[in-house]
Amino acid sequence: MTGCVVLAAGAGSRFGATKQLAELGGVPMLEHVLRTLAESPVDRTVVVLGADAERVRSAVHLHGATATLCERWAEGQSASLAAGLRELAGCDRVVVALGDQPGMTAESVRRVLGALDDGVRAARAIYGGRRGHPVAVDSSLFDELRAVTGDTGGRAVLVRAGAMDVACDDVGGGGDVDTPDQLAAMRTGESA
């Protein structure tokens, strides 16, 4: 069984607002990600919420995903990752996606999962030479990922596991949105 955890618990401090709800094309940013995952080869998606969770939950169509609350969201991305992995403990493999990456595509999810089919334990999308999301990991890494602390997520675990870099430049969607200027640039791109 393939699961997906969407990290969407942050307060959006660099963004200056609840960025999960920032609109792109009239739809909340987080909803773009969840809609893409509903079209992806995953069996179950869990979206991890934290800051402003009730407001996000009531404003975003989950497209079949299950929302879970990470009480420790302020401790950083690793706490959210651990919460999502706990919810998906019965899965053979998990895709990790970001709630602020509205351009992510179902094809990038297929590609990182395809690398696991080829026998690697972890794979991550690469865009223009930069590592990003989605990331796919098999269950042999779950315990180690749940033990990570801080705001760096599972980067060190991926390095130790020899994560395969999977080129996704041609399918787009590599950028996450950290600032209003980045969102404005995406909006300009959608109207061009």
DRENFIMAR-362445 format. One record per residue (C-alpha): residue in three letters; x, y, z; residue number from 1. Coordinates in Angstrom, 3 decimals. Each point is the difference from the previous one (the first is absolute). Layout:
+-----+----------+----------+----------+-----+
|  aa |       xx |       yy |       zz |   i |
+-----+----------+----------+----------+-----+
| ALA |        X |        Y |        Z | NUM |
...
+-----+----------+----------+----------+-----+
//
This chain:
+-----+----------+----------+----------+-----+
|  aa |       xx |       yy |       zz |   i |
+-----+----------+----------+----------+-----+
| MET |    0.000 |    0.000 |    0.000 |   1 |
| THR |    1.279 |    3.442 |   -0.945 |   2 |
| GLY |   -0.705 |    2.931 |    2.275 |   3 |
| CYS |    0.675 |    3.696 |   -0.271 |   4 |
| VAL |    0.623 |    2.533 |    2.738 |   5 |
| VAL |   -0.495 |    3.674 |   -0.815 |   6 |
| LEU |    1.872 |    2.345 |    2.317 |   7 |
| ALA |   -2.281 |    3.006 |    0.517 |   8 |
| ALA |    0.283 |    0.843 |    3.697 |   9 |
| GLY |    2.172 |    3.122 |   -0.019 |  10 |
| ALA |   -1.073 |    3.476 |    1.023 |  11 |
| GLY |    1.266 |    1.632 |   -3.214 |  12 |
| SER |    2.183 |    2.457 |    1.908 |  13 |
| ARG |    2.106 |    0.879 |   -3.071 |  14 |
| PHE |   -3.197 |    0.318 |   -2.013 |  15 |
| GLY |   -1.645 |    2.251 |    2.599 |  16 |
| ALA |   -3.332 |   -1.848 |   -0.010 |  17 |
| THR |   -1.557 |   -3.463 |   -0.136 |  18 |
| LYS |    1.536 |   -0.910 |   -3.342 |  19 |
| GLN |   -1.922 |   -3.274 |   -0.292 |  20 |
| LEU |   -3.017 |    2.236 |   -0.706 |  21 |
| ALA |    1.724 |    2.440 |   -2.359 |  22 |
| GLU |   -1.846 |   -0.183 |   -3.285 |  23 |
| LEU |    1.466 |   -0.966 |   -3.320 |  24 |
| GLY |   -2.490 |   -0.091 |   -2.855 |  25 |
| GLY |   -2.843 |    0.468 |    2.493 |  26 |
| VAL |    0.933 |   -3.142 |    1.953 |  27 |
| PRO |    1.903 |   -0.244 |    3.317 |  28 |
| MET |    3.628 |   -0.979 |   -0.547 |  29 |
| LEU |   -0.316 |   -3.175 |    2.083 |  30 |
| GLU |   -2.963 |   -1.146 |   -2.067 |  31 |
| HIS |    2.122 |    0.019 |   -3.168 |  32 |
| VAL |    2.341 |   -2.527 |    1.632 |  33 |
| LEU |   -2.822 |   -2.210 |    1.274 |  34 |
| ARG |   -1.719 |   -0.010 |   -3.387 |  35 |
| THR |    3.247 |   -1.107 |   -1.662 |  36 |
| LEU |    0.463 |   -2.793 |    2.522 |  37 |
| ALA |   -3.545 |   -1.219 |   -0.623 |  38 |
| GLU |    1.131 |   -0.546 |   -3.615 |  39 |
| SER |    3.247 |   -1.708 |    1.054 |  40 |
| PRO |    0.755 |   -3.682 |    0.595 |  41 |
| VAL |   -0.453 |    0.137 |    3.792 |  42 |
| ASP |   -2.540 |   -1.983 |    1.987 |  43 |
| ARG |   -0.351 |    2.273 |    3.010 |  44 |
| THR |    0.933 |    3.632 |    0.622 |  45 |
| VAL |    0.369 |    1.652 |    3.397 |  46 |
| VAL |    0.351 |    3.765 |    0.228 |  47 |
| VAL |    1.690 |    1.155 |    3.200 |  48 |
| LEU |   -1.392 |    3.260 |    1.382 |  49 |
| GLY |    1.191 |    2.090 |    2.930 |  50 |
| ALA |   -0.179 |    3.800 |    0.075 |  51 |
| ASP |   -3.508 |    1.267 |   -0.681 |  52 |
| ALA |   -1.072 |   -3.620 |   -0.581 |  53 |
| GLU |   -3.758 |    0.458 |    0.381 |  54 |
| ARG |   -0.082 |    2.926 |   -2.385 |  55 |
| VAL |    2.062 |   -1.891 |   -2.586 |  56 |
| ARG |   -2.099 |   -3.144 |    0.387 |  57 |
| SER |   -3.256 |    1.876 |   -0.497 |  58 |
| ALA |    1.208 |    1.956 |   -3.046 |  59 |
| VAL |    1.787 |   -2.698 |   -2.017 |  60 |
| HIS |   -1.616 |   -2.844 |   -1.928 |  61 |
| LEU |    2.109 |   -3.023 |    0.971 |  62 |
| HIS |   -0.655 |   -2.043 |   -3.170 |  63 |
| GLY |   -0.171 |   -3.241 |    1.969 |  64 |
| ALA |    2.929 |    0.715 |    2.313 |  65 |
| THR |   -0.256 |   -0.407 |    3.764 |  66 |
| ALA |    1.009 |    2.954 |    2.174 |  67 |
| THR |    1.995 |   -0.613 |    3.160 |  68 |
| LEU |    1.131 |    2.532 |    2.582 |  69 |
| CYS |    3.633 |    0.243 |    1.053 |  70 |
| GLU |   -0.102 |    1.497 |    3.481 |  71 |
| ARG |    3.790 |    0.525 |   -0.141 |  72 |
| TRP |   -0.015 |    1.805 |   -3.361 |  73 |
| ALA |    2.044 |    2.926 |    1.377 |  74 |
| GLU |    2.955 |   -2.383 |    0.562 |  75 |
| GLY |    0.545 |   -0.094 |   -3.738 |  76 |
| GLN |   -0.560 |   -2.074 |   -3.084 |  77 |
| SER |    1.286 |   -3.205 |    1.606 |  78 |
| ALA |   -2.839 |   -0.020 |    2.558 |  79 |
| SER |   -2.525 |    0.241 |   -2.830 |  80 |
| LEU |    1.761 |   -2.742 |   -1.943 |  81 |
| ALA |   -0.064 |   -2.280 |    3.060 |  82 |
| ALA |   -3.722 |    0.675 |    0.491 |  83 |
| GLY |   -0.758 |   -0.856 |   -3.613 |  84 |
| LEU |    2.113 |   -3.157 |    0.041 |  85 |
| ARG |   -1.796 |   -1.186 |    3.141 |  86 |
| GLU |   -3.303 |    0.308 |   -1.848 |  87 |
| LEU |    1.419 |   -1.980 |   -2.931 |  88 |
| ALA |    1.791 |   -2.689 |    2.033 |  89 |
| GLY |   -1.559 |   -2.864 |   -1.971 |  90 |
| CYS |    1.294 |    1.224 |   -3.359 |  91 |
| ASP |    2.834 |   -1.640 |   -1.927 |  92 |
| ARG |    1.200 |    3.356 |   -1.277 |  93 |
| VAL |   -0.865 |    3.656 |    0.394 |  94 |
| VAL |    0.254 |    3.092 |   -2.163 |  95 |
| VAL |    0.789 |    3.221 |    1.884 |  96 |
| ALA |   -1.397 |    3.164 |   -1.582 |  97 |
| LEU |   -0.145 |    3.641 |    1.056 |  98 |
| GLY |   -3.237 |    1.900 |    0.467 |  99 |
| ASP |    1.611 |    3.108 |   -1.497 | 100 |
| GLN |    1.017 |   -1.554 |   -3.324 | 101 |
| PRO |   -3.118 |    0.649 |   -2.108 | 102 |
| GLY |    1.725 |   -0.778 |   -3.303 | 103 |
| MET |    0.963 |   -3.547 |    0.958 | 104 |
| THR |   -1.178 |   -2.530 |   -2.578 | 105 |
| ALA |   -1.309 |   -3.552 |    0.127 | 106 |
| GLU |    2.803 |   -0.941 |   -2.407 | 107 |
| SER |    2.673 |    1.057 |    2.513 | 108 |
| VAL |   -1.703 |   -2.248 |    2.579 | 109 |
| ARG |    0.000 |   -2.883 |   -2.518 | 110 |
| ARG |    3.692 |    0.508 |   -0.703 | 111 |
| VAL |    1.213 |   -0.060 |    3.605 | 112 |
| LEU |   -2.167 |   -3.054 |    0.705 | 113 |
| GLY |    1.416 |   -1.636 |   -3.134 | 114 |
| ALA |    3.485 |    0.313 |    1.473 | 115 |
| LEU |   -1.162 |   -2.010 |    3.024 | 116 |
| ASP |   -1.318 |   -2.616 |   -2.418 | 117 |
| ASP |    3.575 |   -0.219 |   -1.304 | 118 |
| GLY |    1.259 |   -1.013 |    3.445 | 119 |
| VAL |    1.207 |    3.202 |    1.678 | 120 |
| ARG |   -1.213 |    0.834 |    3.515 | 121 |
| ALA |   -0.510 |    3.725 |   -0.618 | 122 |
| ALA |   -0.375 |    2.339 |   -2.973 | 123 |
| ARG |   -0.509 |    3.729 |   -0.332 | 124 |
| ALA |   -0.972 |    2.290 |   -2.837 | 125 |
| ILE |    2.659 |    2.261 |   -1.482 | 126 |
| TYR |   -0.861 |    3.256 |   -1.771 | 127 |
| GLY |    2.762 |    1.955 |   -1.747 | 128 |
| GLY |    2.601 |   -1.826 |    2.055 | 129 |
| ARG |   -1.729 |    0.829 |    3.298 | 130 |
| ARG |   -1.384 |   -2.742 |    2.216 | 131 |
| GLY |   -3.630 |    0.362 |    0.972 | 132 |
| HIS |   -3.318 |   -1.773 |    0.379 | 133 |
| PRO |   -1.689 |   -2.351 |   -0.401 | 134 |
| VAL |    2.192 |   -2.484 |    1.831 | 135 |
| ALA |   -0.775 |   -3.717 |    0.150 | 136 |
| VAL |    1.256 |   -2.324 |    2.747 | 137 |
| ASP |   -0.555 |   -3.658 |    0.736 | 138 |
| SER |   -1.128 |   -1.228 |    3.398 | 139 |
| SER |    3.516 |   -1.029 |    1.054 | 140 |
| LEU |    0.688 |    3.713 |    0.608 | 141 |
| PHE |   -3.162 |    0.872 |    1.952 | 142 |
| ASP |    1.434 |   -0.504 |    3.512 | 143 |
| GLU |    3.087 |    2.034 |   -0.793 | 144 |
| LEU |   -2.081 |    2.808 |   -1.519 | 145 |
| ARG |   -2.352 |    0.078 |    3.003 | 146 |
| ALA |    3.026 |    0.468 |    2.287 | 147 |
| VAL |    1.266 |    3.129 |   -1.793 | 148 |
| THR |   -0.373 |    3.338 |    1.829 | 149 |
| GLY |    0.099 |    3.629 |   -1.108 | 150 |
| ASP |   -1.025 |    1.755 |   -3.175 | 151 |
| THR |    2.176 |   -1.798 |   -2.541 | 152 |
| GLY |   -2.361 |   -2.907 |   -0.502 | 153 |
| GLY |    1.647 |   -3.226 |   -1.064 | 154 |
| ARG |    2.886 |    1.335 |   -2.133 | 155 |
| ALA |    2.722 |   -1.802 |    1.951 | 156 |
| VAL |   -1.955 |   -3.260 |   -0.108 | 157 |
| LEU |   -0.356 |    0.322 |   -3.768 | 158 |
| VAL |    3.740 |    0.548 |   -0.386 | 159 |
| ARG |    0.847 |   -3.051 |    2.132 | 160 |
| ALA |   -2.507 |   -2.083 |   -1.958 | 161 |
| GLY |    1.603 |    1.022 |   -3.302 | 162 |
| ALA |   -3.145 |    1.639 |   -1.320 | 163 |
| MET |   -0.228 |   -0.013 |   -3.776 | 164 |
| ASP |   -0.402 |    3.366 |   -1.691 | 165 |
| VAL |   -2.816 |   -0.119 |   -2.558 | 166 |
| ALA |   -0.079 |    2.678 |   -2.697 | 167 |
| CYS |   -3.374 |    1.742 |   -0.151 | 168 |
| ASP |    0.938 |    3.229 |   -1.809 | 169 |
| ASP |   -2.159 |   -0.859 |   -2.979 | 170 |
| VAL |   -3.160 |   -0.421 |    2.094 | 171 |
| GLY |    0.319 |    3.273 |    1.943 | 172 |
| GLY |   -1.277 |    0.739 |    3.444 | 173 |
| GLY |    3.273 |    0.092 |    1.890 | 174 |
| GLY |   -0.434 |    3.265 |    1.814 | 175 |
| ASP |   -1.520 |    0.365 |    3.416 | 176 |
| VAL |   -1.477 |    3.296 |    1.139 | 177 |
| ASP |    1.639 |    1.686 |    2.971 | 178 |
| THR |   -0.763 |    3.663 |   -0.700 | 179 |
| PRO |   -2.801 |    2.102 |   -1.519 | 180 |
| ASP |    2.408 |    0.966 |   -2.808 | 181 |
| GLN |    0.431 |   -3.666 |   -0.960 | 182 |
| LEU |   -3.774 |   -0.427 |   -0.080 | 183 |
| ALA |   -0.336 |    3.154 |   -2.109 | 184 |
| ALA |    2.549 |   -1.418 |   -2.460 | 185 |
| MET |   -2.073 |   -3.216 |   -0.258 | 186 |
| ARG |   -3.133 |    2.048 |   -0.587 | 187 |
| THR |    1.769 |    1.931 |   -2.764 | 188 |
| GLY |    1.116 |   -3.289 |   -1.540 | 189 |
| GLU |   -3.550 |   -1.357 |   -0.018 | 190 |
| SER |   -1.305 |    3.074 |   -1.837 | 191 |
| ALA |    2.856 |    0.095 |   -2.550 | 192 |
+-----+----------+----------+----------+-----+
//
